[in-house]
Amino acid sequence: MEHLQYIIVGAGPAGLQMAYFMERAGHRYSVLEAAPVPGAFFQTQPRHRMLLSLNKRFNGFPEQEFNMRHDWNSLLSEEGSPLFRDYSEDLYPKADDYVRYLADFAVQHQLRIRYNTRVASITRDAQGLFVISDADGNQWSCDRVIMGTGACAPFMPSDIDGIECAAGYEDHDIDPALYENKTVLIIGRGNSAFEVANHLAGRAAIIHVAIGNRPIQLAWETHFAGHVRSINNTMLEMFHVKALHGALGLCVRKLRRTDDGGYDVVAEEEVPHWREPGMLELQLHYDHVIRCTGFKYVTPELFGDELRPESCKKNKYPVLDSAWQSSVPELYYVGTSMGVRDKQAASSFIHGFRYNIRALFRLLEHRYHGKELPHTEYPLQSASDLEQLASALLERLSNTAALYQQFGVLCDVLVFEDGRCTVFHELPVAYVLEQARFSSHANIIVVNFEYGFKQYPQGTNPLSFITQSDEASSRRCAAFLHPAFRHYRNGQLVEEDNLGDSLTLRYSRHRVHNVMQTHEPMTDDVERNTVMNIINRASNTTSEVFSETVHLVNHAFRPWPKDRPLDTRGLPRCPISEPEAAE
Ligand SMILES: Cc1cc2nc3c(=O)[nH]c(=O)nc-3n(C[C@H](O)[C@H](O)[C@H](O)COP(=O)(O)OP(=O)(O)OC[C@H]3O[C@@H](n4cnc5c(N)ncnc54)[C@H](O)[C@@H]3O)c2cc1C
C-alpha cells in the first residue's frame, strides 16, 4: 500500500489550491477525484451556468495583489498564472469557462491527481495512520487527510413531510416552456432559490418563493457575498412592483403529489406582529414545487464509526477548529466547508477560501514540518524605524487581497520585543487569539479589515451612506471596510483603533489615482502618522506624538448656508464623538 504524507479528497477549486501548495513544497501527496476532470461541480452547477463570483478585470491600479481583490475566481500561485481574467470577459462569468480554467491550472502546475477515483472509506490503522479505500478497492495510507469534497449532497429539510417529492435545485428540469403559465412554489431563501425564480419569472404565471419565517437578506445590505445577490433580484423587484410573483413568509410543512401532476401544500405563516399574534395554516396548490434548500458539506458514510468527524448545523457542516481541523485529529477540511466558521467574509467562496487554504498550508508547514510561520522583521528603536514600519504596513494594507477578502477572519500580527517588531502574515484571527505564543504575549497588535456599519443605529439604510464620513467626528465612524488595530497585552485587549474607510482601500501615498484626486482628500500622511501613533502607543519607541490633524489639500469645505433649512434627508449620523486628536 502506497504511503503518502497527505491525501486530498476532491479536485474542486479547494483541492486544487491545496495541491498547488503541496506540489510547490515537494510533499508526498495525492488528490483523489471521483470525476474524470477537475472542477466537476461546475460542469453542472450552478444550474443556470452563471457564476456569482465577480471577474472585474480593470481596477485602475497596477499591483497584481490589488487586482486579486477584484478577481473572485483565480486560484493563488507564486507564478501568478493562470489567471481567470484570460478565460472570460464576463463580469459574472460562465461556469463552463471556469471548468476550462481549473483544468489548465491543474495541468500547468502538474498537480498529482488520480481521476475516476471515488473515495469509499476512510479508517485508521493500528499505527494511527489513515487508510483510504476507493470504490474499486484500491488503498492508500497517509499521515493527514484533507477533505475538499465540497457540496456532497442536497440538504433535505427534516421538518417538511414529503419534501422528497419536490423537484430539486440540483437536477430539476430548467426548460422554461415546462413552467409556462403555471404556478410554481420555490422552497428556499438563498441565491439558488432566486436564481431559479429569475429564470422562470418571464414564463411562469405565478411564482411564490417560500422564504420561511424571517425576511431574506440582501448581499448589499449585509455585505456578505452569500446573501441574495442583486443579479438574482428580478423576481423580488417584480414582487414589489406588483407583477404577481412573491417572496412570502411561508414555512412549508407538507407536500403531496396530486393526480393532476401538481402538489397540495400545507404551509404555516407566523404572524407574531398581528394584534393577536399567532400562526396561520394555509392549504395551497401548485403545478410545480422546486426545493432550493442548499447542500450538505459532510460525508459521514465515508468514515468508520470510530473516526466519524463531528458535524453541526443540522449535520450540514463539519465542526472545525481555528485551523480548520475537524474533531478527528489530522483530518482537515478545505473549500466551502470552511464557511462553517465564517458568516461574514468569503470563506464559503473561491475568493475567500483560497486564502484560508494558503493560511492552512502554512499552519501545516509549521505544525508538522517545523517551518516558521511567514513573517517580516522590522527594527523598532527610533522614530524613523517607526515611520518605516508604518509605511510598510500602509503599503500592505493598500494592496493585500487576503485581509481584504477575509475581513475579520484573517489578520496580520505585530509582535513587539527587544526593540524590534515581527509581523506575522495572514493568520486566522481565532487561531491568534488562542495560540499562547500570541495570546499570552506581552505586547501584540492584531490588524485586520472590518466593516463599521454596526455602530450605526440598527436598520440604517446602507444606501444612505452616500457621502464621506464626517471628518469632524471620527475615523471610528468608518462604515465601509477599513483597517482595525487591536492592541493586546498578555491576552488583554487594551486599545482599539482604526483608519478611516476609503473607496479604494488604499492608504497614504498608495491612494494616488486621478479619479481619487477629487473624491478622497489628500491628507499629507495623516494615515501614516496615525499608524505610527498606534504602534508607538504599544511599543513606546519614542516620546513623540505625530500630527493627525487633517489639512485638506484637494477639496474645500463650506459651512451650510444659514438661509437654507438643514435637512439631513436620512443621511446616517455617526453616534461616536471624536476623542481629542493628538496634536
Ligand atoms: C449552486 C452553487 C453555486 C455556487 N456558485 C459559486 C460561485 O459562483 N462562486 C463561488 O466562489 N462559489 C460558488 N459556490 C460555492 C463554492 O465555491 C462552490 O461550491 C465550490 O465548488 C466549492 O469548491 P470545493 O473545491 O470546496 O468543492 P467542489 O467544487 O464541490 O469540489 C469537490 C470535489 O470533490 C469530489 N468528490 C466528492 N466526493 C468525493 C469522493 N468521495 N471521492 C473523490 N472525490 C470526491 C467531487 O467530484 C468534486 O470534484 C456555489 C455553490 C453552490 C452550491
The ligand as a Tripos MOL2 file, in Angstrom:
@<TRIPOS>MOLECULE
LIG
   53    58     1     0     0
SMALL
NO_CHARGES

@<TRIPOS>ATOM
      1 C1        -25.2700   26.3100   -6.6200 C.3       1 LIG1
      2 C2        -23.9540   26.8520   -6.1650 C.ar      1 LIG1
      3 C3        -23.3670   27.8900   -6.8600 C.ar      1 LIG1
      4 C4        -22.1460   28.4060   -6.4200 C.ar      1 LIG1
      5 N1        -21.6000   29.4300   -7.1210 N.ar      1 LIG1
      6 C5        -20.4170   29.9250   -6.7040 C.ar      1 LIG1
      7 C6        -19.7990   30.9950   -7.4270 C.ar      1 LIG1
      8 O1        -20.3310   31.4810   -8.4040 O.2       1 LIG1
      9 N2        -18.6050   31.4590   -6.9760 N.ar      1 LIG1
     10 C7        -18.0070   30.9380   -5.8430 C.ar      1 LIG1
     11 O2        -16.9420   31.4070   -5.4610 O.2       1 LIG1
     12 N3        -18.5760   29.9500   -5.1390 N.ar      1 LIG1
     13 C8        -19.7560   29.4380   -5.5460 C.ar      1 LIG1
     14 N4        -20.3190   28.4340   -4.8330 N.ar      1 LIG1
     15 C9        -19.6750   27.9910   -3.5760 C.3       1 LIG1
     16 C10       -18.4280   27.1290   -3.7910 C.3       1 LIG1
     17 O3        -17.3830   27.8910   -4.1690 O.3       1 LIG1
     18 C11       -18.5150   26.0860   -4.6850 C.3       1 LIG1
     19 O4        -19.3810   25.2240   -4.0960 O.3       1 LIG1
     20 C12       -17.1720   25.3790   -4.9940 C.3       1 LIG1
     21 O5        -17.4850   24.3450   -5.8440 O.3       1 LIG1
     22 C13       -16.5110   24.8530   -3.7520 C.3       1 LIG1
     23 O6        -15.2760   24.2640   -4.1210 O.3       1 LIG1
     24 P1        -14.7880   22.9310   -3.3880 P.3       1 LIG1
     25 O7        -13.4720   22.6210   -4.0110 O.co2     1 LIG1
     26 O8        -14.9180   23.1160   -1.9320 O.co2     1 LIG1
     27 O9        -15.8660   21.8290   -3.7670 O.3       1 LIG1
     28 P2        -16.3160   21.2590   -5.1770 P.3       1 LIG1
     29 O10       -16.0530   22.2120   -6.2780 O.co2     1 LIG1
     30 O11       -17.7090   20.7940   -4.9570 O.co2     1 LIG1
     31 O12       -15.3420   20.0160   -5.4110 O.3       1 LIG1
     32 C14       -15.4560   18.8590   -4.6660 C.3       1 LIG1
     33 C15       -14.8700   17.7410   -5.4980 C.3       1 LIG1
     34 O13       -14.8090   16.5790   -4.6800 O.3       1 LIG1
     35 C16       -15.1300   15.4720   -5.4780 C.3       1 LIG1
     36 N5        -15.5900   14.4370   -4.5610 N.ar      1 LIG1
     37 C17       -16.6770   14.4960   -3.7410 C.ar      1 LIG1
     38 N6        -16.7650   13.3430   -3.0180 N.ar      1 LIG1
     39 C18       -15.7040   12.5710   -3.4020 C.ar      1 LIG1
     40 C19       -15.2350   11.2710   -3.0250 C.ar      1 LIG1
     41 N7        -15.8740   10.5310   -2.1090 N.pl3     1 LIG1
     42 N8        -14.1200   10.7900   -3.6110 N.ar      1 LIG1
     43 C20       -13.4460   11.5330   -4.5420 C.ar      1 LIG1
     44 N9        -13.8370   12.7640   -4.9550 N.ar      1 LIG1
     45 C21       -14.9510   13.2710   -4.3860 C.ar      1 LIG1
     46 C22       -16.2220   15.9820   -6.4190 C.3       1 LIG1
     47 O14       -16.2950   15.1840   -7.5670 O.3       1 LIG1
     48 C23       -15.7360   17.4000   -6.7130 C.3       1 LIG1
     49 O15       -14.9330   17.4620   -7.8700 O.3       1 LIG1
     50 C24       -21.5240   27.8920   -5.2520 C.ar      1 LIG1
     51 C25       -22.1140   26.8450   -4.5450 C.ar      1 LIG1
     52 C26       -23.3220   26.3340   -4.9890 C.ar      1 LIG1
     53 C27       -23.9300   25.2150   -4.2250 C.3       1 LIG1
@<TRIPOS>BOND
     1     1     2 1
     2     2     3 ar
     3     2    52 ar
     4     3     4 ar
     5     4     5 ar
     6     4    50 ar
     7     5     6 ar
     8     6     7 ar
     9     6    13 1
    10     7     8 2
    11     7     9 ar
    12     9    10 ar
    13    10    11 2
    14    10    12 ar
    15    12    13 ar
    16    13    14 ar
    17    14    15 1
    18    14    50 ar
    19    15    16 1
    20    16    17 1
    21    16    18 1
    22    18    19 1
    23    18    20 1
    24    20    21 1
    25    20    22 1
    26    22    23 1
    27    23    24 1
    28    24    25 2
    29    24    26 1
    30    24    27 1
    31    27    28 1
    32    28    29 2
    33    28    30 1
    34    28    31 1
    35    31    32 1
    36    32    33 1
    37    33    34 1
    38    33    48 1
    39    34    35 1
    40    35    36 1
    41    35    46 1
    42    36    37 ar
    43    36    45 ar
    44    37    38 ar
    45    38    39 ar
    46    39    40 ar
    47    39    45 ar
    48    40    41 1
    49    40    42 ar
    50    42    43 ar
    51    43    44 ar
    52    44    45 ar
    53    46    47 1
    54    46    48 1
    55    48    49 1
    56    50    51 ar
    57    51    52 ar
    58    52    53 1
@<TRIPOS>SUBSTRUCTURE
     1 LIG1         1 GROUP 0 **** ****
